[in-house]
Amino acid sequence: MIPKHRLLTLLSASALASTLIGASGELPIIAVSDLSKLVPVSVEGFTGDAGAAIRFDLEVAGFELTTPDKALLLVSGSSAGNLTGRVTDRSRNTLLNKQYTGASARAQAHAFSDDIVALLPGRQGIARTKIAFRVETKGVSEIYLADYDGYNALPVTQDNTINRDVAWVPGQRMLYYTSYRTGNPFVYSHNLQSGARQLIAGYSGVNAAPAVSPDGKRVAMILSKGGSPDVYVANADGSGLKRLTTTKEDESSPCWSPDGRRICFASRAGGWAQLYTVSADGGPMTRLTTTEASRTTEPDWSPDGKTIVFTAQMGGFQICTVPATGGRATILRPGEDPSWAPNSRTVIFTRRVGGARVLSLLDVPTKGVKDIRRISGSCSQPAWAR
């Protein structure tokens, strides 16, 4: 097997010609460092759920499935029994050769996919991550948990009421969400291991949109107890409540910077929805410039701190990104409710299909989109575990 440092050299721009160009010289050079370029890969030998999962995972991660004569990486193996997987380059140098065990063929395939993605410098696999989301059926909405591709979906709540605004506690099997289970919109925490729920915010008026800090010690929320919906922050159990904004207009959709110092949110303080940031310890709110995008809401800060994804309302809902310091926004595609994956590359979002909503995965650099497995009901407000 080729050592890691040697692989980085093989896949660097300077050594890429020997890796990518076959004897015919017909294959174009693609710099792996250019994340907007699809990486050609061939996959052979896998069948059933394992084969489908590997192909799905790689396409989501920015790979293009092709024939062996055009591929940068050649993936082969068997899914009969425990999965065995091998990856070679165009010169048939072995980059990965491993057997996988796990609870299911899909779990083994996801582990193999993540190892393939990790072969390319600067890339992180996400095939074994989890998502939570809202499922609405006949006016009732429950919180669901699933694998990132929509498989193994299970209800977290069965309250026969409205549950929404789900958020993960980073690094823990715990969610926060808004529930009408007692008749009013209150914020709860929900331990996924024990099933225990705790009331976090049950004030008069609106209690909504919880967002947990990266260290899991604080939670930002939208509360209207002061007269209008404002951003508040509290300890994880709801104690130590502090008001961060005092506008007369609506605030919504708070999210945290990865260092836990600032909170980004949407506000109508300027007359229409725009993005702002404020110190998590309090202070003036600062508008975030989003040139080329208007009526902006639903921000989510990427885990690497570099980019904010958001929804803009411009002739329909559009998924956009902007540097975390503000600037020119990039319009990616129609959609809403964006949430970053742990790799700061992939976004899960909601798109409308007829009268229903479905969840899709967006590879931001290439703009490739794939729907996750659908379940009965209208799915929205996804949140990615980090």
C-alpha positions in Angstrom: 0.0 0.0 0.0 1.3 3.5 -0.9 2.1 5.6 2.2 -0.1 8.6 2.9 2.7 11.1 2.1 3.4 9.4 -1.3 -0.3 9.4 -2.2 -0.4 13.2 -1.6 2.4 13.6 -4.0 0.8 11.3 -6.6 -2.4 13.4 -6.5 -0.8 16.8 -6.4 -1.1 19.1 -9.4 2.6 18.7 -10.2 2.4 14.8 -10.4 -1.1 14.5 -11.7 -0.2 13.9 -15.4 1.2 10.4 -14.7 -1.8 9.6 -12.6 -4.5 10.7 -14.9 -3.2 10.2 -18.5 -3.2 6.7 -19.9 -1.2 5.4 -22.7 -3.5 7.0 -25.3 -3.1 10.4 -23.7 -6.8 11.0 -24.1 -7.8 11.6 -20.5 -7.7 15.3 -19.5 -5.7 16.5 -16.5 -8.0 17.4 -13.6 -6.4 19.1 -10.6 -7.7 17.4 -7.5 -7.2 20.6 -5.6 -9.9 22.2 -7.8 -13.0 21.2 -5.8 -15.3 22.3 -8.5 -14.1 19.5 -10.8 -15.7 16.0 -10.6 -13.2 13.3 -9.8 -13.7 10.3 -12.3 -14.0 6.9 -10.6 -15.0 3.5 -11.7 -16.8 1.0 -9.3 -17.0 -2.7 -10.0 -17.9 -5.9 -8.2 -20.4 -4.6 -5.6 -24.1 -5.6 -5.8 -27.3 -4.9 -3.9 -27.5 -2.3 -1.1 -23.7 -2.1 -0.7 -23.2 -1.3 -4.4 -26.0 1.3 -4.4 -24.7 2.9 -1.2 -21.1 3.2 -2.5 -22.2 4.8 -5.8 -24.5 7.2 -4.0 -21.9 8.2 -1.5 -19.2 8.9 -4.1 -21.6 10.9 -6.3 -22.6 13.0 -3.3 -18.9 13.5 -2.5 -18.0 15.0 -5.9 -17.0 11.9 -7.8 -18.2 11.0 -11.3 -19.0 7.4 -12.0 -17.3 6.4 -15.3 -15.6 3.5 -17.0 -12.1 2.2 -15.9 -10.4 3.6 -18.9 -11.5 7.1 -18.0 -11.2 6.9 -14.2 -8.7 8.5 -11.9 -9.4 5.9 -9.1 -10.5 2.3 -9.8 -12.7 0.9 -7.0 -13.3 -2.8 -6.9 -14.2 -5.6 -4.5 -17.0 -7.8 -3.3 -20.1 -7.4 -1.0 -20.7 -11.1 -0.7 -20.5 -11.6 3.1 -18.3 -8.9 4.7 -17.4 -6.2 2.2 -13.9 -6.2 0.8 -12.8 -3.1 -1.0 -9.7 -2.1 -3.1 -8.7 1.2 -4.7 -6.0 1.6 -7.2 -4.7 4.4 -9.4 -4.4 4.4 -13.2 -1.0 2.7 -12.8 -2.6 -0.1 -10.7 -0.8 1.1 -7.6 -2.8 0.0 -4.6 -4.0 2.9 -2.5 -6.5 1.0 -0.2 -7.2 -2.7 0.4 -9.4 -3.5 3.3 -12.2 -5.7 4.7 -15.1 -4.1 6.5 -17.4 -5.5 9.1 -20.5 -3.9 10.5 -24.2 -4.3 11.3 -25.3 -4.2 7.7 -24.1 -4.2 4.1 -25.0 -0.5 3.9 -22.9 0.3 7.1 -19.9 -1.5 5.6 -20.3 0.3 2.3 -20.5 3.7 4.0 -17.3 3.0 5.9 -15.5 2.0 2.6 -16.9 5.2 0.9 -15.5 7.4 3.6 -12.1 5.8 3.3 -12.2 6.4 -0.5 -13.0 10.1 0.0 -10.2 10.4 2.5 -7.7 9.4 -0.1 -8.0 12.8 -1.7 -6.2 15.6 0.1 -8.5 17.9 2.1 -11.6 15.8 1.8 -13.7 14.3 4.5 -16.2 11.5 4.2 -19.7 12.0 5.5 -21.4 8.7 4.7 -21.7 7.6 8.3 -23.3 10.8 9.6 -26.8 11.3 10.8 -29.5 13.8 10.0 -32.7 14.9 11.8 -35.6 16.6 10.1 -39.3 17.4 10.3 -42.0 15.2 8.7 -45.5 16.6 8.2 -48.5 14.5 7.5 -52.1 15.8 7.6 -51.3 18.9 9.7 -49.2 17.0 12.2 -45.4 17.1 12.2 -42.9 14.9 14.0 -39.1 14.9 14.3 -37.3 12.0 12.6 -33.8 10.7 12.7 -32.0 8.9 9.7 -28.8 8.1 8.1 -27.5 10.9 5.9 -28.9 9.3 2.8 -32.4 8.9 4.3 -32.2 5.2 5.1 -33.1 3.8 8.5 -35.5 6.7 9.3 -37.2 6.5 12.7 -39.5 8.9 14.5 -38.0 10.7 17.5 -41.4 12.1 18.6 -44.8 10.7 18.3 -46.8 13.5 19.9 -49.5 13.9 17.2 -48.9 17.6 17.2 -46.6 20.2 15.6 -42.8 19.6 16.2 -40.3 21.7 14.3 -37.0 23.7 14.4 -34.8 20.6 15.2 -31.1 21.2 16.1 -28.3 18.9 17.2 -26.1 19.2 20.3 -22.6 18.9 18.7 -20.9 15.6 19.5 -23.9 14.2 21.4 -26.9 12.1 20.8 -29.2 14.9 21.8 -31.6 17.2 20.0 -33.4 20.5 20.7 -36.6 21.4 19.0 -39.8 23.4 19.3 -43.0 21.5 20.2 -46.6 22.3 20.6 -47.2 19.2 22.7 -48.7 21.2 25.6 -50.5 23.6 23.3 -48.0 26.4 23.2 -44.7 26.6 21.2 -42.0 25.6 23.8 -38.4 24.6 23.3 -37.3 21.2 24.6 -34.1 19.1 24.7 -34.4 15.4 23.9 -31.9 12.8 24.9 -31.9 10.2 22.1 -30.4 7.5 24.4 -32.7 7.7 27.3 -35.7 9.4 25.6 -35.9 12.0 28.3 -37.2 15.4 27.4 -36.5 18.6 29.3 -38.3 22.0 29.0 -35.8 24.6 28.0 -38.0 27.7 27.3 -41.7 27.9 28.1 -42.3 31.6 28.3 -45.4 33.4 27.1 -45.5 34.0 23.3 -43.0 32.5 20.9 -40.3 30.0 22.0 -38.6 28.7 18.9 -35.6 28.1 16.7 -33.1 26.6 19.2 -29.4 26.5 18.1 -26.8 24.9 20.3 -23.3 26.3 20.7 -20.3 24.3 19.4 -19.2 23.4 22.9 -22.8 22.3 23.8 -22.9 24.6 26.8 -25.3 27.3 25.5 -28.4 27.6 23.4 -29.6 30.5 21.2 -33.3 30.9 20.7 -36.0 33.2 19.4 -38.3 34.4 22.2 -41.0 37.0 22.1 -41.3 37.4 25.9 -39.9 40.9 25.6 -42.6 42.0 23.1 -41.2 41.0 19.7 -39.3 37.9 18.5 -35.6 38.6 19.6 -32.5 36.5 19.9 -31.7 35.2 23.3 -29.0 33.0 24.6 -29.1 30.7 27.7 -27.2 27.9 29.3 -27.9 24.5 27.8 -30.6 23.8 30.5 -32.3 27.1 29.8 -30.9 29.0 32.9 -29.0 32.2 32.7 -31.2 33.7 30.0 -29.8 36.8 28.2 -31.4 39.0 25.5 -29.1 39.8 22.6 -31.4 41.9 20.3 -34.0 44.5 21.1 -35.5 45.4 17.8 -39.2 46.0 17.2 -39.1 43.7 14.1 -38.9 39.9 13.8 -35.6 38.0 14.3 -35.3 34.4 13.3 -33.0 31.4 12.5 -30.0 31.9 14.8 -26.8 29.9 14.2 -23.4 29.9 15.9 -19.9 30.6 14.5 -17.6 27.5 15.0 -15.6 29.3 17.7 -18.8 30.1 19.6 -18.2 33.8 19.7 -20.8 35.1 17.4 -24.4 34.3 16.3 -25.7 34.9 12.8 -29.5 35.4 12.4 -32.1 37.0 10.1 -33.8 40.2 11.0 -36.3 42.6 9.5 -34.7 45.6 11.2 -33.8 47.1 7.9 -37.3 46.7 6.5 -36.9 43.3 4.9 -35.2 40.1 5.9 -31.4 40.4 6.0 -28.6 38.6 7.8 -26.9 40.0 10.9 -24.3 38.9 13.4 -24.0 39.7 17.1 -21.6 38.7 19.8 -22.8 35.7 21.8 -22.0 37.8 25.0 -24.0 40.8 23.8 -23.3 43.9 21.9 -24.4 45.7 18.7 -25.8 43.7 15.8 -23.9 44.1 12.5 -25.4 43.5 9.1 -23.7 40.9 7.0 -23.3 42.0 3.4 -24.8 39.6 0.8 -24.3 41.3 -2.5 -26.4 39.7 -5.3 -28.9 38.1 -2.9 -31.9 39.8 -1.2 -34.5 38.9 1.4 -32.1 36.6 3.2 -32.9 34.2 6.0 -32.1 30.7 7.4 -28.3 31.1 7.8 -26.0 28.2 8.7 -22.3 28.7 9.5 -20.0 26.1 8.0 -18.0 24.1 10.5 -14.7 25.4 9.1 -15.9 28.9 9.8 -15.3 30.2 6.2 -18.8 30.3 4.7 -22.4 30.9 5.6 -25.2 29.2 3.6 -28.6 30.8 3.6 -31.9 31.1 1.8 -32.8 34.1 -0.3 -36.3 34.9 -1.5 -35.8 36.1 -5.1 -38.5 34.9 -7.4 -38.7 31.8 -5.3 -36.4 30.4 -2.6 -32.8 30.1 -3.5 -29.9 28.4 -1.7 -26.9 30.7 -1.6 -23.5 31.0 0.1 -21.5 34.0 1.2 -18.1 34.4 2.9 -18.5 34.5 6.7 -17.1 38.0 6.6 -19.7 39.1 4.1 -19.4 40.0 0.4 -20.7 38.7 -2.9 -23.2 35.9 -2.5 -23.2 32.9 -4.8 -26.6 31.6 -5.9 -26.4 27.8 -6.0 -29.9 26.4 -6.8 -33.6 26.6 -5.8 -34.3 25.4 -2.3 -34.6 26.3 1.4 -33.7 25.1 4.9 -30.0 24.6 4.3 -27.7 22.8 6.8 -24.0 22.1 6.5 -22.5 18.7 6.7 -19.4 18.2 9.0 -17.2 18.4 5.9 -18.1 22.1 5.1 -18.7 21.0 1.5 -22.1 19.3 1.4 -25.4 20.9 2.3 -28.7 19.2 2.9 -31.8 21.3 2.0 -35.5 21.2 1.2 -36.9 21.4 -2.3 -40.5 21.5 -3.3 -41.9 18.8 -5.6 -45.5 19.4 -6.5 -47.3 19.8 -3.2 -44.7 18.0 -1.1 -41.2 18.8 0.2 -38.3 16.5 -0.1 -34.8 16.5 1.2 -31.8 16.7 -1.1 -28.0 16.8 -0.8 -26.0 19.5 -2.6 -22.3 19.2 -3.3 -21.5 22.9 -3.1 -18.3 23.1 -5.3 -19.8 21.1 -8.2 -23.5 22.0 -7.6 -24.4 18.3 -8.0 -27.7 17.3 -6.3 -29.1 14.0 -5.2 -32.3 13.3 -3.3 -32.1 11.2 -0.2 -34.5 8.3 0.3 -38.0 9.5 0.6 -40.4 8.6 3.3 -44.2 9.2 3.6 -45.0 12.8 4.3 -43.6 16.2 3.6 -40.0 16.5 4.8 -38.3 19.8 5.7 -36.0 21.7 8.2 -33.1 19.2 8.1 -30.3 19.4 10.6 -27.0 17.6 10.1 -25.2 16.0 13.1 -21.7 17.4 13.7 
